[in-house]
């Protein structure tokens, strides 16, 4: 039967509105099923399609004051996969959302997003990217607005802004990766095991050792001195060289780099490479397990006293004691196992060991170790191919926390090590434990020793879902450098870019798709796109195509732009970099000198209020050991001088250009696309500086009396660190659905 029902046209309507006849619930349900079951061409932008129901999002009446970073991931999984409905946002007709685009813009905050209305009539000559146009189309589709956006297309920024609390732990003053928070999802298999009494065994998947070599980003996060060949771009290598110069880790300070002229990306497959039981886990590669023991010398630094190296077969190929160049202040025998008798007649120097290592380590060599950064610092040596057991067996709470080698050996090898007590450690024993942990990891697979442990890739989880037409969902990861090496390795398509304009064009290309190889935008002619084919009945990781490749491999790297199917992919993740770079947010605080003074410990950083950032000229006083986070000018150390002589104008121009890029991306995407913009974190520099001071305190506290400490860490500094951690976790997001 039919019913009379009032019609409300807006939130200000009252019950005196018009009345009309409506169908019963059963009739509406039948019609809805008919619409939903009707065939729909995802490659068509024709708005006259039978499916005219428009999706939408809106905050509940009690809009949250902030959301967790994981909530953004949960929203993506709810729309595209098997996630649950968010409690903080109402999503209408989510089955009619065709795509989700997530754009990470570090350096963004609420004040910047709210400026989006002001650029609606901005200067078109500022260098902003042109609206995307598909070469195979004679004109833009009707649901893609023109190249000049108006205020109606920018209001979504200000209307749908929500503060986001970045991942971390304020109690332990830790800030975790915002990339992991969105791109690594909880494992559904792990959840099922946790909720079941069935104790099913772990399924091993033998994995080639090259799959575990760390990227430069991994090494940087673990605070490694990084070999020049480990970087994808000359700019990153130059920045690392400058950092090493300032921290006395360069050739002028006695450091050496192994003879590897350039990084061989083919050694690291875009996905874990599976190998048969009859195949080698290393092939022609030469892994060496290394462990060093150190003593404290008169300059209050740790110096090399013993080095042990084992080859892949467990044979000890180097085990020598080393005479430090300075008198020894503390042997730390209970830890190092070194006594004065061990070094009494030793003539081997650090330079002698460096010479041996430069001869031993070739482009085919991989260094294995536990917290190997400490060993490399003692050796004053860098090598691009590193596997660290403290990283491949991650601490449950992530870096900078690391599980001890003793714990890992006991847990996974069922072996008791470091039982020497007062006699200390044995570097050969420790190196053997590292070697066996890496071998076990290769035998068991990449998930062994983690919490997949830590989750699974969101790209893999989305790939298991189906489109309304029954086809598998596809994804794209668009980033600077070599995206196939990082968190995007599980994406269907990986697009490498060199600047933010290419990032925007890459997103639009992934969203619209290609009709032929020639349709790839010319701005991406230098980029490499990799495609991953996922077997419909398997979730096995894939690998590079090479000689003796096992049939399980399903990834084929292409050295030319790969054709993206017309209609594009379902999920796209990308990141802009220019705003973060101009603001200096990606510039770590300058390293402390060997003997820091009060002036070195006292510094200022810009305010998080970016509207004042360009206009403020004064500074405020602060406690020497605590960085100021009040409004002040940028310190030359904290924010390097820009090429532009007027840093304020450069910042304003970059903000304007970034917002125009976001704005034109939004207006050029296909209809029914959910767009999520998020910053990740706030300004991390005050937090990182306080962490640096705390590390300096811990370092000195082990070897100096309280009165001689350059940093005295008290409750005042601890509270300042906790406050800085809270501020660093303050991010922002904005979202909308294209019409």
FENNORLIN-V288016 format. One record per residue. N is the residue number from 1. RES is the residue in three letters. BURIAL is + if it has 24 or more other ideal C-beta (glycine too) atoms within 12 Angstrom, else -. Layout:
N RES BURIAL
N RES BURIAL
This chain:
1 UNK -
2 UNK -
3 UNK -
4 UNK -
5 UNK -
6 UNK -
7 UNK -
8 UNK -
9 UNK -
10 UNK -
11 UNK -
12 UNK -
13 UNK -
14 UNK -
15 UNK -
16 UNK -
17 UNK -
18 UNK -
19 UNK -
20 UNK -
21 UNK -
22 UNK -
23 UNK -
24 UNK -
25 UNK -
26 UNK -
27 UNK -
28 UNK -
29 UNK -
30 UNK -
31 UNK -
32 UNK -
33 UNK -
34 UNK -
35 UNK -
36 UNK -
37 UNK -
38 UNK -
39 UNK -
40 UNK +
41 UNK -
42 UNK +
43 UNK +
44 UNK +
45 UNK +
46 UNK -
47 UNK -
48 UNK -
49 UNK -
50 UNK -
51 UNK +
52 UNK -
53 UNK -
54 UNK -
55 UNK +
56 UNK -
57 UNK +
58 UNK -
59 UNK -
60 UNK -
61 UNK -
62 UNK -
63 UNK -
64 UNK -
65 UNK -
66 UNK -
67 UNK +
68 UNK +
69 UNK +
70 UNK +
71 UNK +
72 UNK +
73 UNK +
74 UNK +
75 UNK +
76 UNK +
77 UNK +
78 UNK +
79 UNK +
80 UNK +
81 UNK +
82 UNK -
83 UNK +
84 UNK -
85 UNK -
86 UNK +
87 UNK -
88 UNK +
89 UNK +
90 UNK -
91 UNK +
92 UNK -
93 UNK -
94 UNK +
95 UNK +
96 UNK +
97 UNK +
98 UNK +
99 UNK +
100 UNK +
101 UNK +
102 UNK +
103 UNK +
104 UNK +
105 UNK +
106 UNK +
107 UNK +
108 UNK +
109 UNK +
110 UNK +
111 UNK +
112 UNK +
113 UNK +
114 UNK +
115 UNK +
116 UNK +
117 UNK +
118 UNK +
119 UNK +
120 UNK +
121 UNK -
122 UNK +
123 UNK -
124 UNK -
125 UNK -
126 UNK -
127 UNK -
128 UNK +
129 UNK +
130 UNK +
131 UNK +
132 UNK +
133 UNK +
134 UNK +
135 UNK -
136 UNK -
137 UNK -
138 UNK -
139 UNK -
140 UNK -
141 UNK +
142 UNK -
143 UNK +
144 UNK +
145 UNK +
146 UNK -
147 UNK -
148 UNK -
149 UNK +
150 UNK -
151 UNK -
152 UNK -
153 UNK +
154 UNK +
155 UNK -
156 UNK +
157 UNK +
158 UNK +
159 UNK -
160 UNK +
161 UNK +
162 UNK +
163 UNK +
164 UNK +
165 UNK +
166 UNK +
167 UNK +
168 UNK +
169 UNK -
170 UNK -
171 UNK -
172 UNK -
173 UNK +
174 UNK +
175 UNK +
176 UNK +
177 UNK +
178 UNK +
179 UNK +
180 UNK +
181 UNK +
182 UNK +
183 UNK +
184 UNK +
185 UNK +
186 UNK +
187 UNK +
188 UNK +
189 UNK +
190 UNK -
191 UNK -
192 UNK -
193 UNK -
194 UNK -
195 UNK -
196 UNK -
197 UNK -
198 UNK -
199 UNK -
200 UNK -
201 UNK -
202 UNK -
203 UNK -
204 UNK -
205 UNK +
206 UNK +
207 UNK +
208 UNK +
209 UNK +
210 UNK +
211 UNK +
212 UNK +
213 UNK +
214 UNK +
215 UNK +
216 UNK +
217 UNK +
218 UNK +
219 UNK +
220 UNK +
221 UNK +
222 UNK +
223 UNK +
224 UNK +
225 UNK +
226 UNK +
227 UNK +
228 UNK +
229 UNK +
230 UNK +
231 UNK +
232 UNK +
233 UNK -
234 UNK -
235 UNK -
236 UNK +
237 UNK +
238 UNK -
239 UNK -
240 UNK +
241 UNK +
242 UNK -
243 UNK +
244 UNK +
245 UNK -
246 UNK -
247 UNK +
248 UNK -
249 UNK +
250 UNK -
251 UNK -
252 UNK -
253 UNK -
254 UNK -
255 UNK +
256 UNK +
257 UNK +
258 UNK +
259 UNK -
260 UNK +
261 UNK -
262 UNK -
263 UNK +
264 UNK +
265 UNK +
266 UNK +
267 UNK +
268 UNK +
269 UNK +
270 UNK +
271 UNK +
272 UNK +
273 UNK +
274 UNK +
275 UNK +
276 UNK -
277 UNK -
278 UNK -
279 UNK +
280 UNK -
281 UNK +
282 UNK +
283 UNK +
284 UNK -
285 UNK +
286 UNK +
287 UNK +
288 UNK +
289 UNK +
290 UNK +
291 UNK +
292 UNK +
293 UNK +
294 UNK +
295 UNK +
296 UNK +
297 UNK +
298 UNK -
299 UNK -
300 UNK +
301 UNK +
302 UNK +
303 UNK +
304 UNK +
305 UNK +
306 UNK +
307 UNK +
308 UNK +
309 UNK +
310 UNK +
311 UNK +
312 UNK +
313 UNK -
314 UNK -
315 UNK -
316 UNK -
317 UNK +
318 UNK +
319 UNK +
320 UNK +
321 UNK +
322 UNK +
323 UNK +
324 UNK +
325 UNK -
326 UNK -
327 UNK -
328 UNK +
329 UNK -
330 UNK +
331 UNK +
332 UNK +
333 UNK +
334 UNK -
335 UNK +
336 UNK +
337 UNK +
338 UNK +
339 UNK +
340 UNK -
341 UNK -
342 UNK +
343 UNK +
344 UNK -
345 UNK -
346 UNK +
347 UNK -
348 UNK +
349 UNK +
350 UNK +
351 UNK -
352 UNK -
353 UNK +
354 UNK +
355 UNK -
356 UNK +
357 UNK +
358 UNK -
359 UNK -
360 UNK +
361 UNK +
362 UNK -
363 UNK -
364 UNK +
365 UNK +
366 UNK +
367 UNK +
368 UNK +
369 UNK +
370 UNK +
371 UNK +
372 UNK +
373 UNK +
374 UNK +
375 UNK +
376 UNK +
377 UNK +
378 UNK +
379 UNK +
380 UNK +
381 UNK +
382 UNK +
383 UNK +
384 UNK +
385 UNK +
386 UNK +
387 UNK +
388 UNK +
389 UNK +
390 UNK +
391 UNK +
392 UNK +
393 UNK +
394 UNK +
395 UNK +
396 UNK -
397 UNK -
398 UNK +
399 UNK +
400 UNK +
401 UNK -
402 UNK +
403 UNK +
404 UNK -
405 UNK +
406 UNK +
407 UNK +
408 UNK +
409 UNK +
410 UNK -
411 UNK -
412 UNK +
413 UNK +
414 UNK -
415 UNK -
416 UNK -
417 UNK +
418 UNK +
419 UNK -
420 UNK -
421 UNK -
422 UNK -
423 UNK -
424 UNK +
425 UNK +
426 UNK +
427 UNK +
428 UNK +
429 UNK +
430 UNK +
431 UNK +
432 UNK +
433 UNK +
434 UNK +
435 UNK +
436 UNK +
437 UNK +
438 UNK +
439 UNK +
440 UNK +
441 UNK +
442 UNK +
443 UNK +
444 UNK +
445 UNK +
446 UNK +
447 UNK +
448 UNK +
449 UNK +
450 UNK +
451 UNK +
452 UNK +
453 UNK +
454 UNK +
455 UNK +
456 UNK +
457 UNK +
458 UNK +
459 UNK +
460 UNK +
461 UNK +
462 UNK +
463 UNK +
464 UNK +
465 UNK +
466 UNK -
467 UNK +
468 UNK +
469 UNK -
470 UNK -
471 UNK -
472 UNK +
473 UNK +
474 UNK +
475 UNK +
476 UNK +
477 UNK +
478 UNK +
479 UNK +
480 UNK +
481 UNK +
482 UNK +
483 UNK +
484 UNK +
485 UNK +
486 UNK +
487 UNK +
488 UNK +
489 UNK +
490 UNK +
491 UNK +
492 UNK +
493 UNK +
494 UNK +
495 UNK +
496 UNK +
497 UNK +
498 UNK +
499 UNK +
500 UNK +
501 UNK +
502 UNK +
503 UNK +
504 UNK +
505 UNK +
506 UNK +
507 UNK +
508 UNK +
509 UNK +
510 UNK +
511 UNK +
512 UNK +
513 UNK +
514 UNK +
515 UNK -
516 UNK -
517 UNK -
518 UNK -
519 UNK +
520 UNK +
521 UNK +
522 UNK -
523 UNK +
524 UNK +
525 UNK -
526 UNK -
527 UNK +
528 UNK +
529 UNK +
530 UNK +
531 UNK +
532 UNK +
533 UNK +
534 UNK +
535 UNK -
536 UNK -
537 UNK -
538 UNK -
539 UNK +
540 UNK +
541 UNK +
542 UNK +
543 UNK +
544 UNK +
545 UNK +
546 UNK -
547 UNK -
548 UNK -
549 UNK -
550 UNK +
551 UNK -
552 UNK +
553 UNK +
554 UNK +
555 UNK +
556 UNK +
557 UNK +
558 UNK +
559 UNK -
560 UNK -
561 UNK +
562 UNK +
563 UNK -
564 UNK +
565 UNK +
566 UNK -
567 UNK +
568 UNK +
569 UNK +
570 UNK +
571 UNK +
572 UNK +
573 UNK +
574 UNK +
575 UNK +
576 UNK +
577 UNK +
578 UNK +
579 UNK +
580 UNK +
581 UNK +
582 UNK +
583 UNK +
584 UNK +
585 UNK +
586 UNK +
587 UNK +
588 UNK +
589 UNK +
590 UNK +
591 UNK +
592 UNK +
593 UNK -
594 UNK -
595 UNK -
596 UNK +
597 UNK -
598 UNK -
599 UNK -
600 UNK +
601 UNK +
602 UNK +
603 UNK +
604 UNK +
605 UNK +
606 UNK +
607 UNK +
608 UNK +
609 UNK -
610 UNK +
611 UNK -
612 UNK -
613 UNK +
614 UNK +
615 UNK -
616 UNK -
617 UNK -
618 UNK -
619 UNK -
620 UNK -
621 UNK -
622 UNK +
623 UNK +
624 UNK -
625 UNK +
626 UNK +
627 UNK +
628 UNK +
629 UNK +
630 UNK -
631 UNK +
632 UNK +
633 UNK +
634 UNK +
635 UNK +
636 UNK -
637 UNK +
638 UNK +
639 UNK +
640 UNK -
641 UNK -
642 UNK -
643 UNK -
644 UNK -
645 UNK -
646 UNK -
647 UNK +
648 UNK +
649 UNK -
650 UNK +
651 UNK +
652 UNK +
653 UNK +
654 UNK +
655 UNK +
656 UNK +
657 UNK +
658 UNK +
659 UNK +
660 UNK +
661 UNK +
662 UNK +
663 UNK +
664 UNK +
665 UNK +
666 UNK +
667 UNK +
668 UNK +
669 UNK +
670 UNK +
671 UNK +
672 UNK +
673 UNK +
674 UNK +
675 UNK +
676 UNK +
677 UNK +
678 UNK +
679 UNK +
680 UNK +
681 UNK +
682 UNK +
683 UNK +
684 UNK +
685 UNK +
686 UNK +
687 UNK +
688 UNK +
689 UNK +
690 UNK +
691 UNK +
692 UNK +
693 UNK +
694 UNK +
695 UNK -
696 UNK +
697 UNK +
698 UNK -
699 UNK +
700 UNK +
701 UNK -
702 UNK -
703 UNK -
704 UNK -
705 UNK -
706 UNK -
707 UNK -
708 UNK -
709 UNK +
710 UNK +
711 UNK +
712 UNK +
713 UNK +
714 UNK -
715 UNK -
716 UNK -
717 UNK +
718 UNK -
719 UNK -
720 UNK +
721 UNK +
722 UNK +
723 UNK -
724 UNK +
725 UNK +
726 UNK +
727 UNK +
728 UNK +
729 UNK +
730 UNK +
731 UNK +
732 UNK +
733 UNK +
734 UNK +
735 UNK +
736 UNK +
737 UNK +
738 UNK +
739 UNK +
